[in-house]
Amino acid sequence: MATPAANRNETRVVTHARRAGFTLLELLVVVVIIGILALLGLNRYGNVRERGYLATLQSELRKLTLHQELYHHANGEYTQIEELLDFTRTPGVEIEFTYADVRGWAAVATHDGLPDVQCGVFAGDDELAEHAEPATRAGMIECGEDDDGGSGGGGEEVASD
């Protein structure tokens, strides 16, 4: 006949063997938690990426401003011909020269990663603002929605003559 101590050991062995893995519910909870964390991480990554694209647009327009002023200093006028400026664009950035003469110049830029955002800058007379929407002040890079001119990124002042 088996002793009571032997029965307890057998019970423990059986119980231990039954609890060797995770239950379906535990696995499901872990998968849901991982999914929520991944969603939060991807959302933050998207915001960081958009801010990076916006910073790239503003940087390109700052570089363009510098090159335009160097060209103006050497030639007495501004140009719409990018090759004359010795200016190299960052891949994914499209810059459109919308106006240039002796009074000033204007340009707008878009990025492939931000199809609904446009940044603009102009130098010269305030009436050139219509050529650099959403920019409203000379020497100020401003960004906004491409179609309705809403504010999408504030502005950054750029020194110009």
C-alpha positions as CSV (number, residue, x, y, z in Angstrom):
1,M,0.0,0.0,0.0
2,A,1.2,3.5,-0.8
3,T,2.1,5.9,1.9
4,P,0.5,9.4,2.1
5,A,3.8,11.0,1.4
6,A,4.2,9.1,-1.8
7,N,0.7,10.2,-3.0
8,R,1.7,13.8,-2.4
9,N,4.8,13.5,-4.5
10,E,2.9,11.9,-7.3
11,T,0.3,14.6,-7.2
12,R,3.0,17.3,-7.4
13,V,4.6,15.6,-10.4
14,V,1.3,15.3,-12.2
15,T,0.4,19.0,-11.4
16,H,3.9,20.1,-12.5
17,A,3.6,18.3,-15.8
18,R,0.2,19.8,-16.5
19,R,1.5,23.4,-15.9
20,A,4.6,23.1,-18.2
21,G,3.3,25.5,-20.9
22,F,1.3,28.7,-21.3
23,T,-2.4,28.8,-21.7
24,L,-4.0,30.1,-24.8
25,L,-5.4,33.1,-22.8
26,E,-1.9,34.0,-21.5
27,L,-0.5,33.9,-25.0
28,L,-3.3,36.0,-26.3
29,V,-2.8,38.7,-23.7
30,V,0.9,38.9,-24.5
31,V,0.1,39.2,-28.2
32,V,-2.4,42.0,-27.6
33,I,0.1,43.9,-25.3
34,I,2.8,43.6,-28.0
35,G,0.4,44.9,-30.6
36,I,-0.5,47.9,-28.6
37,L,3.2,48.8,-27.9
38,A,4.0,48.3,-31.6
39,L,1.1,50.6,-32.6
40,L,2.3,53.3,-30.2
41,G,5.9,53.0,-31.5
42,L,4.9,53.2,-35.1
43,N,2.8,56.3,-34.5
44,R,5.7,58.1,-32.8
45,Y,8.0,57.0,-35.6
46,G,5.6,58.5,-38.2
47,N,5.6,61.8,-36.4
48,V,9.4,61.9,-36.1
49,R,9.7,61.1,-39.8
50,E,7.3,63.9,-40.8
51,R,9.2,66.4,-38.7
52,G,12.4,65.2,-40.4
53,Y,10.9,65.8,-43.8
54,L,9.7,69.3,-42.8
55,A,13.2,70.1,-41.4
56,T,14.7,68.9,-44.8
57,L,12.3,71.3,-46.7
58,Q,13.3,74.2,-44.5
59,S,17.0,73.4,-44.8
60,E,16.7,73.2,-48.6
61,L,15.1,76.6,-48.7
62,R,17.8,78.1,-46.4
63,K,20.5,76.7,-48.7
64,L,18.6,78.1,-51.7
65,T,18.4,81.5,-50.1
66,L,22.2,81.5,-49.5
67,H,22.9,80.5,-53.1
68,Q,20.5,83.2,-54.5
69,E,22.1,85.9,-52.4
70,L,25.6,84.8,-53.6
71,Y,24.4,84.9,-57.2
72,H,22.8,88.3,-56.7
73,H,26.0,89.6,-55.2
74,A,28.0,88.4,-58.2
75,N,25.5,89.3,-61.0
76,G,23.2,92.0,-59.7
77,E,20.0,90.0,-60.2
78,Y,18.3,86.8,-59.0
79,T,17.8,83.7,-61.2
80,Q,15.3,80.9,-61.7
81,I,17.9,78.6,-63.3
82,E,19.0,76.2,-60.6
83,E,22.2,75.2,-62.5
84,L,23.5,78.8,-62.3
85,L,23.2,78.7,-58.5
86,D,25.5,75.7,-58.1
87,F,22.8,74.3,-55.9
88,T,22.2,70.6,-55.3
89,R,18.9,69.4,-54.0
90,T,18.3,66.6,-51.5
91,P,16.6,63.6,-53.1
92,G,12.9,63.6,-52.6
93,V,12.7,67.5,-52.5
94,E,11.1,69.4,-55.3
95,I,11.8,73.1,-55.6
96,E,10.0,75.3,-58.0
97,F,11.3,78.8,-58.7
98,T,8.2,80.9,-59.1
99,Y,9.7,84.3,-59.6
100,A,13.1,86.0,-60.1
101,D,14.3,89.4,-61.3
102,V,16.3,92.3,-60.0
103,R,13.7,93.1,-57.3
104,G,13.7,89.7,-55.7
105,W,12.9,86.0,-56.0
106,A,10.4,83.4,-54.8
107,A,10.3,79.7,-54.5
108,V,8.2,76.9,-53.1
109,A,9.3,73.4,-52.1
110,T,7.6,70.0,-51.5
111,H,8.8,66.7,-50.2
112,D,7.8,63.3,-51.5
113,G,7.2,62.2,-47.9
114,L,4.8,65.1,-47.2
115,P,2.6,65.4,-50.3
116,D,0.1,67.8,-48.7
117,V,2.7,70.2,-47.3
118,Q,4.4,73.1,-49.2
119,C,7.0,75.5,-47.9
120,G,7.8,78.8,-49.4
121,V,10.3,81.7,-49.2
122,F,10.8,84.9,-51.0
123,A,13.2,87.8,-50.9
124,G,12.5,91.4,-52.0
125,D,9.2,93.3,-52.3
126,D,6.3,92.1,-50.1
127,E,4.2,91.7,-53.2
128,L,6.3,88.7,-54.1
129,A,4.6,86.8,-51.3
130,E,1.9,85.7,-53.8
131,H,4.6,83.7,-55.6
132,A,5.8,81.9,-52.5
133,E,2.6,80.8,-50.7
134,P,2.4,80.1,-47.8
135,A,5.2,82.6,-47.0
136,T,3.9,86.0,-46.1
137,R,7.0,87.9,-45.0
138,A,10.3,88.4,-46.9
139,G,13.1,86.2,-45.7
140,M,10.8,83.9,-43.7
141,I,10.4,80.3,-44.6
142,E,6.8,79.2,-43.9
143,C,5.1,75.9,-44.4
144,G,1.5,75.0,-44.7
145,E,-1.0,72.7,-46.4
146,D,-0.5,72.7,-50.2
147,D,-4.0,73.6,-51.3
148,D,-5.5,75.8,-48.6
149,G,-2.4,77.6,-47.2
150,G,-3.1,76.5,-43.6
151,S,-0.2,76.6,-41.2
152,G,1.7,73.3,-41.0
153,G,5.1,74.2,-39.7
154,G,5.5,77.7,-38.5
155,G,8.2,79.9,-39.9
156,E,11.9,80.4,-39.7
157,E,13.6,83.7,-40.5
158,V,16.4,83.7,-43.0
159,A,18.8,86.6,-43.4
160,S,18.8,88.2,-46.8
161,D,19.8,91.5,-48.4
